[in-house]
Amino acid sequence: MSALVTPHHAVATVRGKLEQKWAEAVCAELGAGDRVVFSARLRPGVRTGKAVEQLGHTTWHGWHMQWREFCGRLPAGVEVVRTAVTIRGVAGDFPDMLTADLDGAATLIADPHHGAEPPTVDIGRARALASALLSADATLTPATLRAVYGLAVNDVDVLINAVTWLRRHPDAGNWTLRQLPVPGMHTKWLDTHGALLRDVAGRDVRDEVRPRLTVVHLTYVDPQHLASGRRRHDAWTTGDVHDIVYQPRVVLVVENRDSRLWFPPIGDTIVVEGGGKAAAALLANVPWIRSAGHVVYWGDIDADGYAILDHFRAALAVPAPDGAPAQHVTSILMDATDLHHYAVHGVNHDKAGRPIKPSAGLLPHLTEAETIAYNTIATAGPTPFRRIEQEAIPLSHAATRLLRILENT
């Protein structure tokens, strides 16, 4: 199909290519990749006088005049390439391709004559980041540059510090992930940025560090054990010689300490205090939790509670590293019916009085009833409330629901 591209549309094409290829262009300037030229074809399919005749000489002339005016104010680094077309026996050179280097493309699309919309990427900042990565002996690719560009300034500093630290410490096995003495790095920074650090450093420090032992705080609620007068509350640590008092038929994981400490008596049951998404993965590798007949989760009815449930269920849905089989996780007091039944306890603000924000996270491991509840409280649209805290629900209700699950199995 033949077409004549106006200066306005050609600049729009260059804008789109700049947004797509800016990282490749910056990397190429520093020797990481081939040179990038931003271009737009100006008359695709129009190569002969016959094609011009089909368009009409008025259309052709008007288009040519637009480009003649445009070419009078080209910024440095931008060129209009011309090729010959013979029209009615007369040969002439006409605009065929608009080309620009990185600076020329950025200047061109910011020109007031073409919409005055500067690029969404600050080319100067991108160059500075690329240079900083190379100076730290980090891996510079378009992908890593884009990722680093998306970081906040302080996170960029931490990333560069981390790469430098890793170069000086070929063995990170004397620290846990949260003990790494990287300047500016807070203890959970690697939870979010560990994959990027791996990509720019060329090694995954998460696989090198000393493992963090799982510490489980638990409460025995079996009536016979409680009648013995032995300890009700306990702690279990991976690899320690101390073991739990009895192998539970049921493990109930709760998020709130009060819910664990005061849970009513239920036979063959241990109540475990959770600790968020990170702790959920650690609990999934505790042997006596894996071997329980039932693993049940009960958390807050809010975005975080459902995210923890989703993460915990996913972690237990695959075999453990020691070969223990997958385990199913059931929830209590977290479905759509519970949401409505305990709505009187719903709140919209956190403990600091700030509005609780919606969540756009997708949680594929929830049941249909849990998903309905999650979507109701996490939606960006209007909702009566965003949280029902676990503590607001009577422990006797939780015990009844737990017994109902056991009676049906």
Secondary structure as UniProt FT lines:
FT   HELIX           7..29
FT   TURN            30..31
FT   STRAND          38..41
FT   TURN            44..45
FT   HELIX           49..55
FT   HELIX           57..71
FT   TURN            72..73
FT   TURN            76..77
FT   STRAND          78..87
FT   TURN            88..89
FT   STRAND          90..100
FT   HELIX           102..110
FT   HELIX           112..114
FT   HELIX           123..135
FT   TURN            136..137
FT   HELIX           142..149
FT   HELIX           153..168
FT   TURN            173..174
FT   TURN            177..179
FT   TURN            183..184
FT   TURN            187..188
FT   HELIX           189..201
FT   HELIX           205..207
FT   STRAND          215..220
FT   HELIX           223..227
FT   TURN            228..229
FT   STRAND          233..237
FT   TURN            238..239
FT   STRAND          250..254
FT   HELIX           257..261
FT   TURN            267..268
FT   STRAND          269..273
FT   HELIX           276..283
FT   TURN            284..285
FT   HELIX           287..290
FT   STRAND          294..298
FT   HELIX           303..316
FT   TURN            321..322
FT   STRAND          329..331
FT   HELIX           336..341
FT   HELIX           343..345
FT   TURN            351..352
FT   TURN            364..365
FT   HELIX           368..378
FT   STRAND          387..388
FT   HELIX           390..392
FT   HELIX           395..407
//
